[in-house]
Amino acid sequence: MMQRSDLKSRWVVLVLTAVILAGSYFNYDGPAALKAPLQETLHLSDTQYNLLYSVYSFPNIVLPLFGGLLVDRCGTKASLILFVSTIVLGQGIFAAGVALRRYDIALVGRTVFGMGGESLTVVQTTIQAVWFQGKEMAFAMGLGLTVARLGSVINDWVMPAIYQSGVPGLLPPLEPASALSFGFFITLLSLGCALALLLLEVRTDRFLAAQHKREQAQPLLHDTAAGAEAVVEHMSLADIQHFSASYWLLTVSCVVVYATILPFNNVAAGVIMGKYGVSLEVADRLMSIPYLIAACINPFMGTAVDLLGYRAVMLTAGAAALAAVHLSLAWTMVPVVLPLVAMGLSYSAYAAAIWPSIALVVDGRAMGTAFGLTTAVQNGGMASMPIAVGTLRDTTGSYQAVEIFFACVAMVGVAVGVALNVVNHRAGGGLNRVAKRRDALEKKLEAVIREDLEADSQSR
Ligand SMILES: C[C@H](N)C(=O)N[C@@H](CCCCN)C(=O)O
């Protein structure tokens, strides 16, 4: 039976989902690019500035789970428009708050933006999983992540430039609200792409329905995975208990390993300056190495995963490499570029394997909930890591203990990875196999079942 992943239009879907998430990542990093002007204009202390990020993260310890449930219950189309509209609204409120010199309104804006932002990654990943299942899933997710991360990098260049010069006739210079309003237009671009994707999904539903009618196919039980969006059974919160051991291990792995990558970025400049005695400017440039390396090689790592499998092995190796990176930052004086490049490579390998792995171990109708739950738990880790890191730094007075702590967390990731390999091996080793082969086997099985059903109905 024809599925979404059999259609060429999946590449259009990839471009649209990538641009949608890039719009979100661009604006997530907006305050960082405008830190000094924001603090000056709104008279913010460091704590008040950091709160602009905390209010984004804290609701997301829970929200993506419900966002994921919404994806499974109402479908990807409605959820996508809802979450993109939420980031548009949030960025609009944030820019207005800064224009009015109202810190409280700016905080509300960042909170609303966060309410859409993380759930948007959930629906975006679900859409990519559905359209690329059994095909180039890891490549697609890797390329999507590259474009999204480029959104962050472009933000670092564009926001300060717009702050300096404004947009002639439209946005005044030396005004942070001007740069943030530009960010608002970028969210409108994301909304435009989401509407285009909605049209494409509706047309695809019609096309597949007509195609299925022609083939007089037996309806599949879980149609979201098959590609059509009809949700046959409603996913509920209680169904989470049926998630497999592999899923839970992947979620624990995701929280601990991401906790050694993204929160490290918040303190990377401090680590580099403290250890190597370079200026803030040089440290800022050096700290962008891991994300830049990852952005460049994500699609290739994804292709490696698609062609070779070995997802569980890659997750474990990625965690081990991250432990080595943090230990080298704690105890050695190797040129700092080396551990930063190694971090970019391990981050890319890890990200290329983790998201497609989740799609492989859950049933199609639970995909949104599964990505949502993992993202919620992951946000719990990312919200608590800065507190642990700050406490360690304040009590020891250096970043060495922080780096040893990061390394220990990464080693937990290695242990979880080993357990995942064992559990997955006992369950048939699907995570380390090539998805196309899995897909072919499933298709063969489906054909046999259909033949049996037809023979059965003829003999009656
Ligand atoms: C922080 C966010 N929840 C996250 O995990 N982002 C990932 C990529 C998410 C999957 C995109 N299809 C990242 O590596 O930035």
The ligand as an SDF file (V2000), in Angstrom:
LIG
                    3D

 15 14  0  0  0  0  0  0  0  0999 V2000
   16.1840   21.1810   22.6900 C   0  0  0  0  0  0  0  0  0  0  0  0
   15.3310   20.4100   21.7440 C   0  0  0  0  0  0  0  0  0  0  0  0
   14.2900   19.7410   22.4430 N   0  0  0  0  0  0  0  0  0  0  0  0
   16.1680   19.3860   21.0520 C   0  0  0  0  0  0  0  0  0  0  0  0
   16.3460   18.3080   21.5030 O   0  0  0  0  0  0  0  0  0  0  0  0
   16.7000   19.7440   19.9040 N   0  0  0  0  0  0  0  0  0  0  0  0
   17.5370   18.8410   19.1890 C   0  0  0  0  0  0  0  0  0  0  0  0
   16.9120   18.4510   17.8950 C   0  0  0  0  0  0  0  0  0  0  0  0
   15.4410   18.0940   17.9860 C   0  0  0  0  0  0  0  0  0  0  0  0
   14.9430   17.2780   16.8440 C   0  0  0  0  0  0  0  0  0  0  0  0
   14.7360   18.0470   15.6030 C   0  0  0  0  0  0  0  0  0  0  0  0
   14.0320   17.2380   14.6000 N   0  0  0  0  0  0  0  0  0  0  0  0
   18.8880   19.4830   18.9460 C   0  0  0  0  0  0  0  0  0  0  0  0
   19.8720   18.7530   18.7860 O   0  0  0  0  0  0  0  0  0  0  0  0
   18.9300   20.7230   18.9170 O   0  0  0  0  0  0  0  0  0  0  0  0
  1  2  1  0
  2  3  1  0
  2  4  1  0
  4  5  2  0
  4  6  1  0
  6  7  1  0
  7  8  1  0
  7 13  1  0
  8  9  1  0
  9 10  1  0
 10 11  1  0
 11 12  1  0
 13 14  2  0
 13 15  1  0
M  END
$$$$
